[in-house]
Amino acid sequence: MEPFTGLTRGGTPWIPQFVTRIIHERCIGCGRCYKVCSRNVFDLIEREKLQDSFDNSENDEEMEDWEEDGFEDDGAMVMTVVNMDDCIGCESCSKVCPKKCHVHAPVTRDKVA
């Protein structure tokens, strides 16, 4: 499928890259992406709550990586995607992130209604 394409003000085609997830192992919870996003796509959560969501999931491999990186019960905050559908594909979040923890992808036309 062909990706959804926009146009710049000058008429140049542009393919928006929408946020799909955050690599939590890299996130330091600085909040820069939260502050730059005008669409309320992100929210800070405690690492412990994120770890609990791993405990309730079937993704044991990701949980093992989490523990190996030393993130057990440290009380720190990390960013998470809460409103993925509100992302406009500007990639501002990844431009301000010092740890490059945002993952983006284009959306195909069949997913745009």
Residue frames as qw, qx, qy, qz and C-alpha x, y, z in Angstrom:
[[0.000, 0.887, 0.462, 0.000, 0.00, 0.00, 0.00],
 [0.351, 0.563, -0.019, 0.748, 1.05, 3.56, -0.68],
 [0.341, -0.347, -0.528, 0.696, 1.82, 5.71, 2.38],
 [0.004, -0.913, -0.398, 0.089, -0.34, 8.68, 3.31],
 [0.513, 0.127, 0.102, 0.843, 1.31, 11.78, 1.81],
 [0.041, -0.877, -0.321, 0.356, 0.92, 15.45, 2.63],
 [0.506, 0.643, 0.110, 0.565, 2.22, 18.60, 1.03],
 [0.409, -0.328, -0.231, 0.820, 4.46, 21.30, 2.43],
 [0.152, 0.785, 0.243, -0.549, 3.38, 24.91, 2.08],
 [0.064, 0.591, -0.503, -0.628, 5.53, 25.10, -1.04],
 [0.819, 0.331, -0.123, -0.452, 3.80, 22.08, -2.56],
 [0.272, 0.454, -0.848, 0.022, 6.57, 19.53, -1.96],
 [0.838, -0.240, -0.420, -0.251, 5.25, 16.04, -1.15],
 [0.096, -0.503, 0.689, -0.513, 5.93, 14.97, 2.42],
 [0.710, -0.203, -0.661, -0.131, 5.37, 11.59, 4.10],
 [0.452, -0.658, 0.305, -0.519, 4.46, 12.07, 7.78],
 [0.517, 0.123, -0.812, 0.240, 6.10, 9.65, 10.22],
 [0.617, -0.579, -0.084, -0.527, 3.69, 8.85, 13.06],
 [0.160, -0.473, 0.772, -0.393, 4.87, 7.73, 16.49],
 [0.764, -0.074, -0.572, -0.291, 4.23, 4.02, 17.04],
 [0.819, -0.481, -0.284, 0.130, 5.97, 3.41, 20.35],
 [0.091, -0.876, 0.415, -0.230, 8.66, 4.52, 22.78],
 [0.756, 0.151, -0.573, 0.277, 11.69, 2.39, 23.54],
 [0.570, -0.790, -0.060, -0.219, 11.32, 2.51, 27.33],
 [0.866, -0.236, -0.049, 0.439, 14.77, 1.08, 27.98],
 [0.482, 0.306, 0.052, 0.820, 16.26, 4.30, 26.54],
 [0.180, -0.796, -0.266, -0.513, 13.78, 6.80, 28.00],
 [0.384, 0.033, -0.530, 0.756, 15.08, 8.94, 30.87],
 [0.187, -0.732, -0.645, 0.116, 11.72, 10.62, 31.54],
 [0.296, -0.117, -0.033, 0.947, 12.98, 14.14, 30.78],
 [0.214, 0.694, 0.569, -0.387, 9.57, 15.20, 29.42],
 [0.052, -0.398, 0.352, 0.846, 10.89, 17.08, 26.39],
 [0.056, -0.193, -0.819, -0.538, 8.64, 15.17, 23.99],
 [0.106, -0.640, -0.729, 0.218, 5.67, 15.77, 26.28],
 [0.091, -0.668, -0.141, 0.725, 6.33, 19.52, 26.26],
 [0.003, -0.306, 0.510, 0.804, 6.84, 19.83, 22.50],
 [0.013, -0.297, -0.894, -0.336, 3.79, 17.76, 21.51],
 [0.291, -0.008, 0.088, -0.952, 0.73, 19.95, 21.04],
 [0.634, -0.078, -0.541, -0.547, -1.54, 16.93, 20.55],
 [0.610, -0.414, 0.485, -0.471, -1.28, 15.29, 24.02],
 [0.814, 0.250, -0.501, -0.156, 0.10, 12.07, 22.55],
 [0.551, 0.202, -0.691, 0.422, 2.39, 11.33, 25.54],
 [0.585, -0.726, 0.025, -0.360, 2.19, 11.00, 29.30],
 [0.150, 0.512, -0.762, 0.367, 4.69, 10.26, 32.03],
 [0.877, -0.356, -0.191, -0.258, 4.23, 7.11, 34.07],
 [0.480, -0.664, 0.566, -0.090, 6.26, 5.50, 36.82],
 [0.345, 0.422, -0.822, -0.164, 8.67, 2.82, 35.68],
 [0.242, -0.050, 0.895, -0.371, 7.16, 0.59, 38.34],
 [0.639, 0.401, 0.361, -0.548, 3.69, 0.85, 36.74],
 [0.571, 0.571, -0.470, -0.357, 5.24, 0.11, 33.36],
 [0.081, 0.324, -0.937, 0.101, 6.97, -2.90, 34.88],
 [0.484, 0.150, 0.709, -0.491, 3.60, -4.06, 36.26],
 [0.700, 0.511, -0.027, -0.499, 2.18, -3.90, 32.74],
 [0.399, 0.487, -0.766, -0.131, 5.05, -6.14, 31.61],
 [0.214, -0.140, 0.901, -0.351, 4.25, -8.51, 34.48],
 [0.600, 0.346, 0.517, -0.503, 0.70, -8.78, 33.17],
 [0.599, 0.603, -0.303, -0.431, 1.76, -9.28, 29.56],
 [0.977, 0.047, 0.194, 0.076, 3.10, -12.26, 27.71],
 [0.532, 0.762, -0.256, 0.265, 6.28, -10.42, 26.70],
 [0.820, -0.530, 0.030, 0.214, 8.75, -12.13, 29.05],
 [0.730, 0.220, 0.077, 0.643, 11.75, -11.30, 26.86],
 [0.089, 0.736, 0.035, 0.670, 11.13, -7.55, 27.11],
 [0.626, -0.753, -0.002, -0.205, 10.69, -7.86, 30.87],
 [0.882, -0.221, 0.031, 0.415, 14.03, -9.70, 31.17],
 [0.487, 0.470, 0.054, 0.734, 15.75, -6.91, 29.21],
 [0.268, -0.825, -0.075, -0.492, 14.10, -4.39, 31.53],
 [0.784, -0.619, 0.034, 0.038, 15.49, -6.10, 34.64],
 [0.824, 0.056, 0.058, 0.561, 18.95, -6.55, 33.11],
 [0.280, 0.629, 0.050, 0.723, 19.13, -2.80, 32.53],
 [0.320, -0.108, -0.571, 0.749, 18.60, -2.21, 36.26],
 [0.263, -0.306, -0.152, -0.902, 15.14, -0.62, 36.15],
 [0.490, -0.416, -0.766, 0.004, 13.56, -2.64, 38.92],
 [0.431, -0.773, -0.448, 0.123, 11.58, -0.51, 41.41],
 [0.491, 0.024, -0.093, 0.866, 13.65, 2.64, 40.95],
 [0.024, -0.733, -0.471, 0.490, 10.70, 5.09, 41.20],
 [0.124, -0.291, 0.352, 0.881, 11.76, 6.95, 38.06],
 [0.557, 0.592, 0.313, -0.490, 9.38, 8.18, 35.39],
 [0.316, -0.049, 0.719, 0.617, 9.26, 7.25, 31.71],
 [0.423, 0.311, -0.136, -0.840, 7.22, 8.54, 28.81],
 [0.374, 0.210, 0.901, 0.070, 4.51, 6.43, 27.22],
 [0.176, -0.090, -0.507, -0.839, 2.23, 6.86, 24.23],
 [0.239, 0.307, 0.751, -0.534, -1.36, 7.37, 25.40],
 [0.512, 0.671, 0.296, -0.447, -3.07, 8.93, 22.35],
 [0.466, -0.135, 0.656, 0.578, -1.37, 7.45, 19.29],
 [0.337, 0.621, 0.654, 0.268, -4.34, 8.37, 17.08],
 [0.012, -0.964, -0.169, 0.205, -3.80, 12.08, 17.80],
 [0.516, -0.405, 0.396, 0.643, -0.25, 12.08, 16.38],
 [0.496, 0.809, 0.069, -0.308, 0.06, 14.30, 13.28],
 [0.894, 0.240, 0.163, 0.342, 3.41, 12.86, 12.15],
 [0.146, 0.969, -0.151, 0.130, 5.54, 15.97, 12.66],
 [0.855, 0.069, -0.321, 0.402, 8.33, 14.05, 14.50],
 [0.070, -0.816, 0.243, -0.521, 8.95, 16.98, 16.87],
 [0.816, -0.536, 0.159, -0.146, 9.14, 14.51, 19.74],
 [0.930, 0.013, 0.083, 0.357, 12.07, 12.65, 18.25],
 [0.435, 0.697, -0.082, 0.564, 13.86, 15.88, 17.34],
 [0.252, -0.771, 0.293, -0.507, 14.03, 16.99, 20.99],
 [0.933, -0.351, 0.023, -0.072, 14.69, 13.55, 22.51],
 [0.050, -0.794, 0.606, 0.004, 18.28, 13.22, 23.76],
 [0.507, -0.266, 0.818, -0.050, 18.06, 9.41, 23.85],
 [0.398, 0.259, -0.631, -0.613, 16.36, 8.79, 20.47],
 [0.225, 0.035, 0.933, -0.277, 13.71, 6.54, 21.99],
 [0.593, 0.433, 0.253, -0.630, 10.76, 7.30, 19.68],
 [0.345, 0.049, 0.847, 0.401, 9.82, 4.89, 16.91],
 [0.425, 0.517, 0.055, -0.741, 7.96, 6.32, 13.90],
 [0.364, 0.135, 0.842, 0.375, 6.38, 4.85, 10.78],
 [0.278, 0.045, -0.324, -0.903, 4.29, 6.10, 7.89],
 [0.536, 0.267, 0.664, -0.447, 0.61, 5.23, 7.71],
 [0.168, 0.118, 0.796, 0.570, -0.76, 3.61, 4.58],
 [0.309, -0.080, -0.226, -0.920, -3.73, 5.12, 2.81],
 [0.547, -0.299, -0.725, -0.293, -5.97, 2.15, 3.68],
 [0.431, -0.371, -0.654, 0.499, -5.64, 3.06, 7.38],
 [0.008, 0.172, 0.118, -0.978, -6.65, 6.70, 6.85],
 [0.119, 0.563, 0.815, 0.071, -10.40, 7.10, 6.81]]
